[in-house]
């Protein structure tokens, strides 16, 4: 939630942008970012770095080789690992730094297991390493330094092939004393960046033969009215990667852009720097609220990933020798044996830290996302209620307003699971409190919602009102847990409460304290029905440079903010999620929505695309944005339905509900200055369409929950681009206006005003797709023109799949517990189908700690539908039963016979639609959790 123009003093309004568009002057370009400007001046050519192959130290699982800059003579240390599961890691750091350089903590699940390395070849100037049993080899070239990664004889990736390795070594400023630690920081952490600490070879850096010329911005940098002191000087790092055969790359969210990343020559690189961008623009590489430094590359028969583990400000340049080509470009020429080999060049540039890179070698798309999941964790399994519909605005005014809105959903027979309260619910924007006049009895309000099987989310932002009488501020100040200025004072800036201090979430003690605040006896009025929204956690500082924290602010251990900026939001969401878990004694799953994120944030909750606008382009861009999030592990993504800023017309509002119903996180939200837009304020004909979209979402919740379970276990995105399932079809590679839910539903939301039809591409050679409502059958591959009305959502079920649904309308997910299921069995051209259903209690960790879950596998072959256990560890029982089976693409049988787990047999009634070849079996009545079969003869 960005600031509202006109509600703050003039200087704040100017800072945030008074017009209804981003004020670009508030945010840096590459040219205005000193290290990006310096690195971009370096053009491809011979690298000054040489690998000292004679320095090789080969351990059982790591190879160490010294590098030297032949201009400055500064030595670096290269470390290489072949990790289990087709992953290669390389790390470059200074051999003898003046002070330790920041290495990102708390993102990796642990030290990844490594394979045994072997030297398999050596000649003058080249070293060959075997990276384990996967057949991958690494060639290390001495001068200029270069790495080439091969699988058998196929070149997968080259590192520093363009000679763009940059490692700005630490140095002392000429004619100055060394920097001192800020007051109170001496010895704050054993591994902090105090001068000289941690040097592995010497207390002094290697003597430089030719120090680079100093230039403005290396030791101090000014942007607008803000000056950034740089007591340790320039410390940026950069490296280039060449990807032969690839012309499609994706990832590195968050950007409001197409799914396929574009070449950046002639413009700014993509920027990764978590920022509160007011009224963000579309289709440009500007930084937004979150950052995941993961890039994926795909071509037929091969997918790769590059994970650049660095939490500082980062820019990513994309180059391509196929820029400007048609859809199929040079890739098809190459596949057909002619033309130049497509190649993509990727250049990473970060302000500080070390070079720590994981090359995810696939080879399939699902392998790449699984490899990333093994490194950083998979999406936390969300509580079931959070997959329902969420109703929010800034702000529901008081308890009576909350009750009236909840009653409106009941009266208009609209399913809804969660109501949300924004910043005005707190007492003077003092988080963990309630406005005593507007919300005098929050516990009663929460108990009323819980009795209706609904829940509440309140906002808790990570800026704390400076107020000696406010317990949160007083305690954190007394404990010294706020971020510090470069001079050692509490860092303060302007945010929603006015003057605010910022908790140092990088400090484990701070996170522990924050988590304790969610205990029911600490967060007064809270109950198990209350969950949390962490907004503004970039962190947003209205009075700060680029609306965020000064880079020379100091964190736990003396680290500068510049070194860990992109981690801050992850730590906030992590501490909040841990607090929710602890308040239940570790029994119940949390739900936390965060706006800022980094690699690993998927372990702690949901994210959304931020403060969008009620415009058709913003509806359209929500699809590639969420697809990009999912590729980077953040599967629980959504966009504010209806748009946060401005007022949508009824057509746009309906279309946004229809699109939101088929995105993972489904929440309507709106700005304080917009008109109220609860669904029943629409005209009756539009309200009916919103009701239909909501009910369609709830009917498909078994599919959504099962897909999230698979994502949690395997790291496969829930909402995914078509090329993940059809990796050899080039027509899908740049497609981002349609997508798949799991592998079973193809969705093409209508995102054009006044649309009368859409073109839907149905992929898969020899496959068949069924329209989800009419059950019309279509052969693939083909591009199908689908006529649409305002009530149409083009959705197709893939032939060969089984989808479980719960079709009885209810008020919420909790009210659906025990409801019967319908199985939609869509036959392949071979007359087969399979699918799964995952169930647990929807709220607790018992599925993991006590095997309290149910995981069923459904298969149709040779005229028989069977149900069996997909995981025999599951021991949960359920009263839910099978109400109907709908088989698509089926002829009329003579009879249908149900056989239960004990061998008893019962004939079933059925109805057959010959026009659409749809067979409906009525009331099998068998428990959904038991083994059974239905034979059709």
Secondary structure, DSSP 8 states (H G I E B T S, - for coil): ----TTSS-HHHHHHH-SSSS--GGGS--GGGSHHHHHHHHS-SS--SEEEEEEEEEE-SS-EEEEEEETTT--EEEEEEEEETTTEEEEEEEESS-SS------SSSSSS--B---EEEEEETTEEEEE-STT-EEEEEETBTTEEEEEETTEEEEEESTTS--EE------TTS------TT-TTSSTTS--TTTT-SS-SS----SS-----TTSSEEEETTEEEE-TT----EEEEEEEET--EEEE----SS-SS----TTS--EEE-----TT--SSS----S----EEEEEETTEEEEEEE---S-EEEEEEETTTT--SSHHHHHHHTT-S---EEEEEEEESSS-EEEEEE--SSHHHHHHHHHHHH-------GGGGSEEE--TT--SHHHHHHHHHHHHHTT----EEEE-GGGSBTTBTT---TTT-TTHHHHHHHHHHTT-EEEEE--S-EE--TT-HHHHHHHHHT-B-B-TTSSB-EEEETTEEEE-B-TTSHHHHHHHHHTTSTTTSTT--TTEEEEE-STTT--TTSGGGS--TT-B-GGG-BGGGTGGGHHHHHHHHHHHHHHHHTTT-B---EEESS--TTGGGT-EEE--S-BSSHHHHHHHHHHHHHHHHTT--SEE-EET-SBS---HHHHHHHHHHHTTSSSEEE---TTS----GGGS-HHHHHHHHHHHHHHHHTHHHHHHHHHHHHHH---SEE-HHHHSTT-GGGTT--SSEEETTTEEEE---STT-SEEEEEE--TT-EEEETTT--EEESSEEEEEE--TT--EEEEETTEEEEE--S--SSSGGGTT--EEEEEE--TTS-EEEEEEEE-SSBSHHHHS--EEEEEEEEETTEEEEEES-TT-------BEEEEEEET----S-EEEEETTS-EEE--EEEETTTTEEEEE----BTTS-EEEEE-
